[in-house]
Amino acid sequence: MHWFLRTPLQPTTMVRHTTTATATTPAPRERPMPSWSISRPTASSWTTLGPSTNSTVNPAVAVVTHYVGNLLDKIPLPRWAVYTLLVVGALLVIICCLCVCVKCCCRGRKKKRQRKEDKIHLMEANGKSSATPVQQDMADADYGATKQEERGRMLYSLEFHAAHSELTVGIKKADSLKAMDLGGTSDPYVRVYILPDKTRTCETKVFRNTLDPVFNEQFKFQITKSSLLESTVVMQVFDFNRFSKHNIIGELRLQLCNVDWNHVIEEWKDLVAPAKFEEENLGEICFSLRYVPTSGKLTVVILEARNLKSMDAGGSSDPYVKVQLALDKRKWKKKKTSVKKKTLNPYYNESFVFDVTFEQIQRVDLVVSLWDHDAVSRNDAMGKIFLGCNAAGNQLRHWADMLSNPRRPVAQWHSLLSATQVNSTLTLKKKIPLADKLPL
């Protein structure tokens, strides 16, 4: 295909050249020459001539080419410099793409190699591959051994009065406790009880944001000399959490048969990890308290319970909550929630309002107990706690927070205790005296 390009023409005429053939050769048919205009070319003026057909160049391509040419003309650089920069830029882009691909390939190979090494180590650990035994060096003897975690230490005291059959346990202070909160601190308190009877559990006050609390509290337990030699005193340090389970930091267990009672014992000891499966877990209950002094309204909202003890044969329970008020150690008012069928994590969200004057609130004890409902037999107690000015530990703190924040509900989780333990501490009387004889 012959392309006829535009060339500078004379302003007058165009000359047509012909060829004269010989007598023996016929003259070829003349191909008409296109007529060219002297005016500026447009996109539609570009044509091609072939042996048999004519075709027109795409106008869009011609327009793009025209604009690209104008853009290159505006660059104050020679055309060869512009082309060089374009080539260099294209090479840089290609090199960057190659580097990314190589890096991805290397990463994939590294992962495959690591997986292969892990498989080899696993086979060696399972004994599927043999290796030459190497004698263990003394420096490596302790490697892999379980290192005891530092939990801090505690200063305590023990004193036994044989004449009164009374054991006094003193919680002095703690030092360098383990941080349990995100801020690098803890809210420690100490729980004290005696095994195996565990008829009474005592708790110290909660100290906020400290790892070196000073308690200086004493707890007295009635115990005979014979029982003393078979008992163990347990001192557990907990981290207080209002809306979640209290985490244990460490504990001390002292066999009282090994103690010399001729003098008062006072010494530091390192806390150790708590014993497993020593204490039966009865579950937890969450409720809120709100007291309005002006109207004398005490509002108790039973929210939920969790991890309750299974009481039925099928591995579940039918729990309900009984809320009881005791005034001056005598039973006064009580209400109860609905029964939740076949669950160990019931959700209630039931509210109860009691009329308690400001003069009575200082003498009232709130008893919250969980029961398993049985249609035929007697209902079984699942756990119990009590709050009030006569309580201790977390229960006393919850009650104090309610009194110090009037008209504001205060919610908190509590660990359930056995009914025997709470009843021995609270010692409620059967009935409340008549209204006219009730001291106000």
C-alpha positions as CSV (number, residue, x, y, z in Angstrom):
1,M,0.0,0.0,0.0
2,H,1.4,3.4,-1.0
3,W,1.0,6.3,1.3
4,F,0.9,9.7,-0.3
5,L,2.1,12.3,2.2
6,R,1.6,15.9,2.0
7,T,4.6,17.8,0.5
8,P,5.1,21.5,-0.2
9,L,3.4,22.3,-3.5
10,Q,3.6,25.2,-5.8
11,P,0.9,27.7,-5.6
12,T,0.0,27.3,-9.3
13,T,-0.7,23.7,-10.6
14,M,0.2,20.1,-10.1
15,V,2.1,18.2,-12.8
16,R,0.9,14.7,-13.8
17,H,3.6,12.3,-15.0
18,T,2.8,9.5,-17.5
19,T,4.8,6.7,-19.0
20,T,4.7,5.8,-22.7
21,A,4.8,2.2,-23.5
22,T,6.3,0.4,-26.5
23,A,4.3,-1.1,-29.3
24,T,4.5,-4.6,-27.8
25,T,3.6,-3.6,-24.2
26,P,0.2,-2.2,-23.6
27,A,0.1,1.1,-21.7
28,P,-0.9,0.7,-18.0
29,R,-4.0,2.4,-16.9
30,E,-3.4,5.7,-15.3
31,R,-4.1,6.0,-11.6
32,P,-5.7,9.3,-10.9
33,M,-3.7,11.5,-8.6
34,P,-5.5,13.0,-5.6
35,S,-6.1,16.6,-5.6
36,W,-4.5,18.4,-2.7
37,S,-5.7,21.6,-1.2
38,I,-3.3,24.3,-0.1
39,S,-5.4,24.9,3.1
40,R,-4.4,23.6,6.5
41,P,-5.1,19.9,6.8
42,T,-7.9,18.5,9.0
43,A,-8.5,15.1,10.5
44,S,-10.8,14.2,7.6
45,S,-8.3,15.2,4.9
46,W,-5.9,12.2,5.6
47,T,-6.6,9.4,3.2
48,T,-4.9,6.2,2.1
49,L,-4.9,4.7,-1.3
50,G,-4.6,1.0,-1.8
51,P,-4.6,-1.2,-4.8
52,S,-8.3,-1.6,-4.7
53,T,-10.0,0.3,-1.8
54,N,-9.7,3.6,0.1
55,S,-10.0,3.8,4.0
56,T,-10.2,6.9,6.3
57,V,-8.1,7.3,9.5
58,N,-10.1,7.2,12.8
59,P,-10.9,10.8,13.7
60,A,-10.5,10.2,17.4
61,V,-7.0,8.9,16.9
62,A,-6.2,11.9,14.8
63,V,-7.5,14.3,17.5
64,V,-5.5,12.6,20.3
65,T,-2.4,12.7,18.2
66,H,-3.0,16.4,17.5
67,Y,-3.4,17.2,21.2
68,V,-0.3,15.1,22.2
69,G,1.7,16.9,19.6
70,N,0.6,20.3,20.9
71,L,1.4,19.2,24.5
72,L,4.9,18.1,23.5
73,D,5.4,21.4,21.7
74,K,4.6,23.4,24.9
75,I,7.4,21.6,26.8
76,P,10.6,23.8,26.7
77,L,12.8,20.8,25.9
78,P,13.9,19.1,22.8
79,R,12.0,16.1,21.6
80,W,14.8,13.7,22.3
81,A,15.0,14.9,25.9
82,V,11.3,14.5,26.4
83,Y,11.5,10.9,25.0
84,T,14.4,10.1,27.2
85,L,12.6,11.2,30.4
86,L,9.6,9.1,29.4
87,V,11.7,6.1,28.9
88,V,13.6,6.6,32.2
89,G,10.2,7.0,34.1
90,A,8.9,3.8,32.5
91,L,12.0,1.9,33.5
92,L,11.7,3.2,37.1
93,V,8.1,2.0,37.3
94,I,9.1,-1.4,35.9
95,I,12.0,-1.7,38.4
96,C,9.7,-0.9,41.3
97,C,7.2,-3.5,40.2
98,L,10.0,-6.1,39.9
99,C,11.3,-5.3,43.4
100,V,7.8,-5.7,44.9
101,C,7.4,-9.1,43.1
102,V,10.8,-10.3,44.3
103,K,10.0,-9.3,47.9
104,C,6.7,-11.1,47.9
105,C,8.3,-14.2,46.4
106,C,11.0,-14.1,49.1
107,R,8.5,-13.7,51.9
108,G,6.5,-16.7,50.5
109,R,9.6,-18.8,50.4
110,K,10.6,-17.8,53.9
111,K,7.2,-18.8,55.2
112,K,7.4,-22.2,53.5
113,R,10.9,-22.7,54.9
114,Q,9.7,-21.8,58.4
115,R,6.7,-24.2,58.1
116,K,9.1,-26.9,57.0
117,E,11.4,-26.3,59.9
118,D,8.5,-26.4,62.3
119,K,7.4,-29.7,60.9
120,I,10.9,-31.0,61.4
121,H,11.0,-29.8,65.0
122,L,7.6,-31.4,65.7
123,M,8.8,-34.7,64.3
124,E,11.9,-34.5,66.5
125,A,9.7,-33.7,69.6
126,N,7.5,-36.7,68.8
127,G,10.6,-39.0,68.6
128,K,10.2,-39.7,64.8
129,S,13.7,-38.5,64.1
130,S,16.9,-39.4,65.8
131,A,19.8,-37.1,66.7
132,T,23.1,-37.6,68.3
133,P,22.8,-37.2,72.1
134,V,24.7,-34.3,73.5
135,Q,25.5,-34.0,77.2
136,Q,23.5,-31.2,78.8
137,D,25.6,-28.4,80.2
138,M,25.1,-27.2,83.7
139,A,24.2,-23.7,82.5
140,D,21.3,-25.2,80.5
141,A,20.0,-27.4,83.3
142,D,17.6,-24.8,84.6
143,Y,16.4,-23.8,81.1
144,G,12.7,-24.8,80.6
145,A,12.1,-25.3,84.3
146,T,9.0,-23.6,85.6
147,K,10.1,-20.4,87.4
148,Q,7.9,-19.4,90.3
149,E,6.1,-16.1,89.6
150,E,6.8,-13.3,91.9
151,R,3.6,-12.4,93.8
152,G,4.9,-10.3,96.6
153,R,5.1,-11.0,100.4
154,M,3.0,-10.3,103.5
155,L,3.7,-9.6,107.1
156,Y,1.3,-11.4,109.5
157,S,1.0,-12.3,113.2
158,L,-0.5,-15.2,115.1
159,E,-1.4,-15.4,118.8
160,F,-3.4,-18.0,120.7
161,H,-5.1,-17.4,124.1
162,A,-5.7,-20.9,125.6
163,A,-7.8,-19.5,128.4
164,H,-10.3,-18.0,126.0
165,S,-9.9,-20.6,123.2
166,E,-9.2,-17.7,120.9
167,L,-6.9,-17.4,117.9
168,T,-5.9,-13.9,116.8
169,V,-4.7,-13.5,113.2
170,G,-3.1,-10.2,112.4
171,I,-2.7,-8.9,108.9
172,K,0.0,-6.2,109.1
173,K,1.0,-5.2,105.6
174,A,2.1,-6.5,102.2
175,D,5.0,-5.6,100.0
176,S,5.8,-5.7,96.2
177,L,2.4,-7.3,95.2
178,K,1.8,-8.4,91.7
179,A,0.1,-5.7,89.5
180,M,-3.2,-7.0,88.3
181,D,-4.7,-3.8,86.7
182,L,-3.8,-2.2,83.4
183,G,-2.2,0.8,85.1
184,G,0.4,-1.3,86.8
185,T,-1.3,-1.3,90.2
186,S,-3.8,-3.4,92.2
187,D,-6.7,-2.8,94.6
188,P,-5.7,-5.4,97.2
189,Y,-7.5,-6.8,100.2
190,V,-7.0,-9.9,102.3
191,R,-9.4,-12.7,103.1
192,V,-8.8,-14.9,106.2
193,Y,-10.4,-18.2,107.2
194,I,-9.6,-21.4,108.9
195,L,-9.8,-24.9,107.5
196,P,-11.4,-27.4,107.6
197,D,-14.5,-26.0,109.2
198,K,-14.4,-22.6,107.5
199,T,-17.3,-21.4,109.6
200,R,-16.2,-17.8,109.4
201,T,-14.5,-15.7,106.7
202,C,-13.0,-12.3,107.4
203,E,-11.8,-9.6,105.0
204,T,-9.8,-6.5,105.3
205,K,-10.5,-3.1,103.8
206,V,-9.7,-2.5,100.1
207,F,-6.7,-0.3,99.4
208,R,-6.9,1.5,96.0
209,N,-4.1,1.7,93.5
210,T,-1.2,0.4,95.6
211,L,1.2,-2.6,95.6
212,D,2.4,-1.9,99.2
213,P,-0.8,-1.8,101.4
214,V,-0.7,-1.3,105.1
215,F,-3.7,-3.1,106.7
216,N,-3.0,-3.3,110.4
217,E,-6.2,-5.4,111.1
218,Q,-6.8,-8.3,113.5
219,F,-9.4,-11.1,113.3
220,K,-10.3,-13.4,116.2
221,F,-11.5,-16.9,115.8
222,Q,-13.0,-19.1,118.5
223,I,-11.2,-22.5,118.4
224,T,-10.2,-25.0,120.9
225,K,-6.7,-26.3,121.5
226,S,-7.4,-29.7,120.1
227,S,-9.0,-28.3,117.0
228,L,-6.1,-25.9,116.6
229,L,-3.6,-28.6,116.1
230,E,-5.7,-30.0,113.2
231,S,-6.5,-26.7,111.5
232,T,-4.9,-24.6,108.8
233,V,-5.2,-20.8,108.6
234,V,-5.5,-19.4,105.0
235,M,-4.7,-15.8,104.1
236,Q,-5.5,-14.9,100.5
237,V,-4.7,-11.6,98.8
238,F,-7.2,-10.5,96.2
239,D,-7.5,-7.7,93.7
240,F,-10.8,-5.9,94.0
241,N,-12.9,-5.5,90.8
242,R,-16.4,-3.9,91.1
243,F,-17.9,-5.4,87.9
244,S,-16.0,-8.6,87.4
245,K,-14.6,-11.5,89.4
246,H,-12.0,-10.7,92.0
247,N,-8.6,-12.0,90.9
248,I,-6.4,-13.7,93.5
249,I,-2.9,-12.4,93.7
250,G,-1.5,-15.0,96.1
251,E,-2.0,-16.8,99.4
252,L,-0.4,-18.1,102.5
253,R,-1.3,-21.5,104.2
254,L,0.0,-22.2,107.7
255,Q,-0.3,-25.5,109.4
256,L,-1.1,-24.5,113.0
257,C,0.2,-27.7,114.4
258,N,3.7,-26.6,113.5
259,V,3.5,-23.2,115.3
260,D,5.2,-22.5,118.6
261,W,2.5,-20.9,120.7
262,N,4.7,-19.9,123.6
263,H,5.1,-16.4,122.1
264,V,3.5,-14.2,119.4
265,I,4.4,-15.1,115.9
266,E,5.2,-12.2,113.5
267,E,7.1,-12.8,110.3
268,W,7.3,-12.0,106.5
269,K,6.4,-14.8,104.0
270,D,6.3,-14.9,100.3
271,L,2.9,-15.3,98.6
272,V,2.5,-18.4,96.6
273,A,0.0,-19.5,93.9
274,P,-3.4,-20.4,95.2
275,A,-4.3,-24.0,95.7
276,K,-6.6,-25.6,93.1
277,F,-9.9,-27.3,93.8
278,E,-9.7,-26.4,97.5
279,E,-12.8,-24.4,97.8
280,E,-16.2,-25.1,96.3
281,N,-17.3,-22.4,93.9
282,L,-20.9,-21.5,94.6
283,G,-21.1,-18.8,91.8
284,E,-21.6,-15.1,91.8
285,I,-24.5,-12.7,91.9
286,C,-24.8,-9.1,90.7
287,F,-27.3,-6.5,92.1
288,S,-27.6,-2.8,92.6
289,L,-28.5,-0.8,95.6
290,R,-30.1,2.7,95.8
291,Y,-31.2,4.6,98.8
292,V,-33.1,7.9,99.0
293,P,-32.9,9.4,102.5
294,T,-35.7,12.0,102.0
295,S,-38.3,9.4,101.0
296,G,-36.9,6.5,103.0
297,K,-36.9,4.2,99.9
298,L,-34.4,1.3,99.6
299,T,-34.3,-0.1,96.0
300,V,-32.7,-3.5,95.4
301,V,-32.4,-4.6,91.7
302,I,-31.4,-8.2,91.2
303,L,-29.6,-8.2,87.8
304,E,-28.1,-11.6,87.2
305,A,-26.1,-14.6,88.5
306,R,-23.5,-16.8,86.9
307,N,-21.7,-20.0,87.4
308,L,-24.2,-21.3,89.9
309,K,-23.9,-24.8,91.5
310,S,-25.9,-27.6,89.8
311,M,-28.6,-28.9,92.1
312,D,-30.7,-31.1,89.8
313,A,-29.9,-34.5,88.3
314,G,-29.8,-33.1,84.8
315,G,-26.8,-30.8,85.6
316,S,-28.9,-27.6,85.9
317,S,-31.0,-25.7,88.5
318,D,-34.2,-23.7,88.8
319,P,-32.8,-20.7,90.7
320,Y,-34.7,-17.8,92.2
321,V,-33.4,-15.0,94.5
322,K,-34.8,-14.2,98.0
323,V,-34.2,-10.6,99.2
324,Q,-34.7,-10.3,103.0
325,L,-34.3,-7.3,105.4
326,A,-33.4,-7.8,109.0
327,L,-33.7,-5.1,111.6
328,D,-31.8,-5.3,114.8
329,K,-30.8,-8.9,113.9
330,R,-34.5,-9.9,113.5
331,K,-36.3,-10.9,110.3
332,W,-38.3,-8.1,109.0
333,K,-39.3,-8.0,105.3
334,K,-38.7,-10.3,102.4
335,K,-39.4,-10.6,98.7
336,K,-38.4,-12.9,95.9
337,T,-37.8,-13.0,92.2
338,S,-39.4,-15.3,89.6
339,V,-38.0,-18.8,89.0
340,K,-35.7,-19.3,86.0
341,K,-36.0,-22.8,84.7
342,K,-33.0,-25.1,83.9
343,T,-30.1,-22.6,83.9
344,L,-27.0,-21.9,85.9
345,N,-26.6,-18.3,84.6
346,P,-30.0,-16.7,85.2
347,Y,-30.9,-13.1,84.2
348,Y,-33.6,-11.4,86.3
349,N,-33.4,-7.6,86.2
350,E,-36.2,-7.4,88.8
351,S,-36.6,-4.5,91.2
352,F,-37.8,-4.4,94.8
353,V,-38.5,-1.3,96.9
354,F,-38.5,-1.3,100.7
355,D,-39.6,1.4,103.1
356,V,-36.6,2.1,105.4
357,T,-36.3,5.3,107.3
358,F,-33.0,7.1,107.8
359,E,-33.0,6.1,111.4
360,Q,-33.4,2.4,110.5
361,I,-30.9,2.2,107.7
362,Q,-28.0,2.0,110.1
363,R,-29.5,-1.0,111.8
364,V,-30.7,-2.9,108.8
365,D,-29.0,-6.0,107.3
366,L,-29.7,-7.0,103.7
367,V,-29.6,-10.8,103.1
368,V,-29.5,-12.0,99.5
369,S,-29.8,-15.7,99.0
370,L,-30.2,-18.0,96.0
371,W,-32.5,-21.1,96.1
372,D,-33.2,-24.0,93.8
373,H,-36.9,-24.4,93.3
374,D,-38.3,-27.9,93.6
375,A,-42.0,-28.6,92.9
376,V,-42.1,-31.7,95.1
377,S,-39.4,-31.6,97.7
378,R,-38.0,-28.7,99.8
379,N,-36.2,-25.9,98.1
380,D,-32.4,-26.2,98.4
381,A,-30.1,-23.3,99.3
382,M,-27.5,-22.5,96.7
383,G,-25.6,-19.6,98.3
384,K,-26.1,-16.5,100.4
385,I,-24.5,-13.2,101.3
386,F,-25.5,-10.3,103.6
387,L,-24.7,-6.6,103.5
388,G,-25.0,-3.9,106.1
389,C,-23.1,-2.1,108.8
390,N,-22.3,-5.4,110.4
391,A,-20.9,-6.9,107.2
392,A,-17.2,-7.0,106.3
393,G,-15.0,-6.8,103.1
394,N,-16.7,-6.2,99.8
395,Q,-20.2,-6.5,101.3
396,L,-19.5,-3.6,103.7
397,R,-17.9,-1.6,101.0
398,H,-20.9,-1.9,98.7
399,W,-23.2,-0.9,101.5
400,A,-21.0,2.1,102.4
401,D,-20.9,3.2,98.7
402,M,-24.7,3.1,98.6
403,L,-24.9,5.3,101.7
404,S,-22.3,7.8,100.5
405,N,-24.0,8.1,97.1
406,P,-27.7,8.8,97.8
407,R,-30.2,8.6,95.0
408,R,-27.6,6.9,92.8
409,P,-27.7,3.1,92.1
410,V,-24.5,1.3,92.9
411,A,-24.0,-2.2,91.2
412,Q,-21.5,-4.8,92.1
413,W,-20.7,-8.5,91.8
414,H,-20.5,-10.7,94.9
415,S,-19.2,-14.2,95.4
416,L,-21.8,-16.4,97.1
417,L,-21.0,-18.1,100.4
418,S,-22.5,-21.1,102.0
419,A,-25.7,-20.6,104.0
420,T,-24.1,-22.1,107.1
421,Q,-21.2,-19.7,107.0
422,V,-23.5,-16.6,106.6
423,N,-26.0,-17.8,109.3
424,S,-23.2,-18.4,111.8
425,T,-21.9,-14.8,111.2
426,L,-25.3,-13.0,111.0
427,T,-27.2,-15.0,113.8
428,L,-30.6,-13.7,112.9
429,K,-33.5,-14.1,115.4
430,K,-36.7,-15.7,114.3
431,K,-39.3,-12.9,114.5
432,I,-39.3,-9.1,114.8
433,P,-41.0,-7.6,117.8
434,L,-44.3,-5.8,117.5
435,A,-44.4,-2.4,116.0
436,D,-45.3,-0.7,119.3
437,K,-42.3,-2.3,121.0
438,L,-39.9,-1.8,118.2
439,P,-37.1,0.6,119.1
440,L,-36.7,3.5,116.6
